[in-house]
């Protein structure tokens, strides 16, 4: 198609003329508005924008056509959709209670009833879907040796593992540091208490020395403080034993010698006891043997042999 240059130039001139005429009309309209405003013909509130109601078109045929385009005749395996009522409430039926509604008439304000309706509907869907899945050869149980592919790589998981281990080590270090700080605080506290006790004892001793120097007291017990403490610690078991009860040795001595004071003359010699010599044994008194044997060195009997001493020990 060949277009003449003269025709193109004429078309451009007409377009320019049309634009100029529109501008002139707009300018005229503006001039008219200015004149009307100057005369007082234009007042506020005269020009009001009115919202016109939106016209709704119920295109039923078009909606049906769109729905037909959406619909596709696919097998159930591709869709996996189920439309079914909730399962029967067997528990309430066995207990003799009134079963909950199964046709969807559920009180929306009753939370328990609504949730139980959803639960039984899901139960019915499972009971209906499992046979269909089995029929189409779709597995519903995971095998024992099934390993799912990780969404993240092994390198990424190793980084996460290292980060977790580092965090755990940091926590352990902080716990150890905390325990050490507590132990140091406790040791410092004990040390302060010991120092305070020593200072207190020193102060008491200095005050006692000053009193002695001034002549206020003539006792020097404060110089034997450590010795008394040692004696108390050494006599501790004996005191405890005396508190619990006297031992056998103490009982025997009490029975033999009494508890002090006058013994009512039990150990005094009398005329009869002085003249009675029946219990006197010359051999025992003069340390003589059974047959008047030879005396050893120093006027004592000879020591028996080793075998005799063993027999004597075994007899005792």
Buried (B, 14 or more C-beta within 10 A) or exposed (E): EEEEEEEEEEEEEEEEEEEEEEEEEEEEEEEEEEEEEEEEEEEEEEEEEEEEEEEEEEEEEEEEEEEEEEEEEEEEEEEEEEEEEBBBBEEEEEEEEEEBEBEEEBEEEEEEEEEBBEEBBEEBBEEEBEEEBEEEEEEEEEEEEEEEEEEEEEEEEEEEEEEEEEEEEEEEEEEEEEEEEEEEEEEEEEEEEEEEEEEEEEEEEEEBEEBBEEEEEEEEEBEEEEEEEEEEEEEEEEEEEEEEEEEEEEEEEEEEEEEEEEEEEEEEEEEEEEEEEEEEEEEEEEEBEEEEEEEEEEEEEEEEEEEEEEEEEEEE
